[in-house]
Amino acid sequence: MSITQEHTEEQDLPYDVFSRACPSRGTLEHVTGRWGALTLGALHEGSFRFNELRRRVDGVSEKMLSQTLHALERDGLVHREAQPSNPPRVDYELTPLGREVAGRLIALIECLEGRMDEVLAARERYDARRGGPDARA
């Protein structure tokens, strides 16, 4: 029995992300994609206006951030609050579910950041064996 099967049987979950048709797979993609993970991580710090968030998530285009926020809002992870002002003000923050998911992402991010010396050393060893980072397998 696989770990996934054990986990699923223990909790009797109705969803299986490893199944192609499972709706949880799309949400996992939204959360773990480059911009989704970084957006959730940034929002874990607090509420942001769109341009503040765009500056915090360095490198994301306006279009990609907008698409990412729409997907995360649709999945119930992000709340969008439009203020009736001139000019209009829109704030983004995590929902309770979004806070839970972002907290787990932050733990992963902190683990990776804390172990980057090991990752970089592993890359160097790998590249030395393979003839450089651009060598084909």
Buried (B, 14 or more C-beta within 10 A) or exposed (E): EEEEEEEBEEEEEEEBBEEEEBEBBEBBEBBEBEBBBBBBBBBBEEEBEBEBBBEBBEEBEEEBBEBBBEBBBEBEBBBEEEEEEEEEEBBBBBBEEBBEBBEEBBEEBEEEEEEEEEEEEEEEEEEEEEEEEEEEE
